Amino acid sequence: MSSTRHGRRSLVHQRIVTTGTVAVVALVLSMSVSIPAAHADTVVLAIAGSVDEVLTNIRNWVMGILAGLATVFLTIGGVRRVFGGGDPSEQEKSKEAFKAAAIGYGLAALAPLVVTVLKGIVGA
Protein backbone atom coordinates (compact mmCIF):
# COMPACT_ATOMS: atom_id res chain seq x y z
CA MET A 1 0.00 0.00 0.00
CA SER A 2 2.79 2.45 0.83
CA SER A 3 4.57 1.71 -2.46
CA THR A 4 1.39 2.72 -4.32
CA ARG A 5 1.28 5.96 -2.34
CA HIS A 6 4.93 6.58 -3.05
CA GLY A 7 4.34 5.91 -6.75
CA ARG A 8 1.42 8.34 -6.84
CA ARG A 9 3.39 10.94 -4.90
CA SER A 10 6.28 10.54 -7.32
CA LEU A 11 3.93 10.96 -10.29
CA VAL A 12 2.37 14.06 -8.73
CA HIS A 13 5.85 15.39 -7.99
CA GLN A 14 6.95 14.85 -11.60
CA ARG A 15 3.87 16.66 -12.86
CA ILE A 16 4.51 19.59 -10.53
CA VAL A 17 8.15 19.84 -11.59
CA THR A 18 7.24 19.52 -15.27
CA THR A 19 4.49 22.13 -14.95
CA GLY A 20 6.81 24.50 -13.11
CA THR A 21 9.55 24.03 -15.68
CA VAL A 22 7.16 24.65 -18.55
CA ALA A 23 5.80 27.75 -16.79
CA VAL A 24 9.29 29.20 -16.26
CA VAL A 25 10.32 28.53 -19.87
CA ALA A 26 7.04 30.02 -21.17
CA LEU A 27 7.56 33.11 -19.02
CA VAL A 28 11.12 33.60 -20.28
CA LEU A 29 10.07 33.09 -23.90
CA SER A 30 7.11 35.45 -23.56
CA MET A 31 9.40 38.15 -22.19
CA SER A 32 11.87 37.73 -25.04
CA VAL A 33 9.37 37.68 -27.92
CA SER A 34 8.59 41.07 -29.37
CA ILE A 35 5.57 41.94 -31.44
CA PRO A 36 6.44 43.56 -34.78
CA ALA A 37 5.19 47.05 -35.54
CA ALA A 38 1.83 47.29 -37.32
CA HIS A 39 2.96 49.85 -39.88
CA ALA A 40 5.12 49.22 -42.92
CA ASP A 41 7.54 52.10 -42.38
CA THR A 42 10.85 51.12 -40.88
CA VAL A 43 12.27 53.35 -38.23
CA VAL A 44 15.95 53.06 -37.50
CA LEU A 45 16.43 53.48 -33.78
CA ALA A 46 20.18 53.16 -33.63
CA ILE A 47 23.04 52.87 -36.07
CA ALA A 48 26.34 51.54 -34.86
CA GLY A 49 29.01 54.19 -35.19
CA SER A 50 31.99 51.87 -34.93
CA VAL A 51 33.13 48.29 -34.59
CA ASP A 52 33.77 48.97 -30.91
CA GLU A 53 30.12 49.87 -30.43
CA VAL A 54 28.97 46.73 -32.25
CA LEU A 55 31.20 44.51 -30.10
CA THR A 56 29.97 46.22 -26.96
CA ASN A 57 26.38 45.58 -28.01
CA ILE A 58 27.20 41.94 -28.73
CA ARG A 59 28.81 41.64 -25.31
CA ASN A 60 25.73 43.07 -23.62
CA TRP A 61 23.41 40.70 -25.49
CA VAL A 62 25.56 37.65 -24.76
CA MET A 63 25.82 38.53 -21.09
CA GLY A 64 22.07 39.05 -20.85
CA ILE A 65 21.19 35.80 -22.58
CA LEU A 66 23.68 33.76 -20.54
CA ALA A 67 22.60 35.32 -17.26
CA GLY A 68 18.93 34.74 -18.15
CA LEU A 69 19.50 31.08 -19.00
CA ALA A 70 21.59 30.60 -15.87
CA THR A 71 18.77 32.08 -13.81
CA VAL A 72 16.32 29.63 -15.40
CA PHE A 73 18.61 26.71 -14.50
CA LEU A 74 19.03 28.07 -10.98
CA THR A 75 15.26 28.25 -10.61
CA ILE A 76 14.79 24.73 -11.97
CA GLY A 77 17.47 23.44 -9.59
CA GLY A 78 15.80 25.13 -6.66
CA VAL A 79 12.37 23.76 -7.56
CA ARG A 80 13.80 20.25 -7.92
CA ARG A 81 15.62 20.57 -4.60
CA VAL A 82 12.51 21.75 -2.75
CA PHE A 83 10.08 19.31 -4.32
CA GLY A 84 12.60 16.43 -4.34
CA GLY A 85 11.48 15.28 -0.93
CA GLY A 86 14.64 13.29 -0.30
CA ASP A 87 14.51 11.42 -3.60
CA PRO A 88 18.20 10.86 -4.52
CA SER A 89 17.63 11.11 -8.27
CA GLU A 90 15.84 14.46 -7.93
CA GLN A 91 18.57 15.74 -5.63
CA GLU A 92 21.17 14.72 -8.21
CA LYS A 93 19.22 16.44 -10.99
CA SER A 94 19.02 19.59 -8.89
CA LYS A 95 22.80 19.50 -8.37
CA GLU A 96 23.29 19.23 -12.13
CA ALA A 97 20.96 22.20 -12.69
CA PHE A 98 22.94 24.21 -10.11
CA LYS A 99 26.18 23.28 -11.91
CA ALA A 100 24.70 24.41 -15.23
CA ALA A 101 23.64 27.69 -13.62
CA ALA A 102 27.14 28.22 -12.22
CA ILE A 103 28.66 27.57 -15.65
CA GLY A 104 26.21 30.01 -17.23
CA TYR A 105 27.00 32.75 -14.72
CA GLY A 106 30.72 32.08 -15.20
CA LEU A 107 30.44 32.40 -18.98
CA ALA A 108 28.40 35.58 -18.58
CA ALA A 109 31.15 36.98 -16.38
CA LEU A 110 33.76 36.06 -19.01
CA ALA A 111 31.88 37.72 -21.90
CA PRO A 112 33.70 41.06 -21.48
CA LEU A 113 37.03 39.23 -21.73
CA VAL A 114 35.97 37.56 -24.97
CA VAL A 115 34.91 40.91 -26.41
CA THR A 116 38.25 42.44 -25.38
CA VAL A 117 40.04 39.66 -27.24
CA LEU A 118 37.83 40.22 -30.29
CA LYS A 119 38.58 43.96 -30.16
CA GLY A 120 42.28 43.15 -30.17
CA ILE A 121 41.86 40.84 -33.16
CA VAL A 122 39.89 43.32 -35.28
CA GLY A 123 41.92 46.31 -34.09
CA ALA A 124 39.04 48.26 -32.59
Secondary structure, DSSP 4 states (H G I P E B T S, - for coil): -HHHHHHHHHHHHHHHHHHHHHHHHHHHHHHH--PPPSSS---------SHHHHHHHHHHHHHHHHHHHHHHHHHHHHHHHHHTTT-HHHHHHHHHHHHHHHHHHHHHHHHHHHHHHHHHHHT-
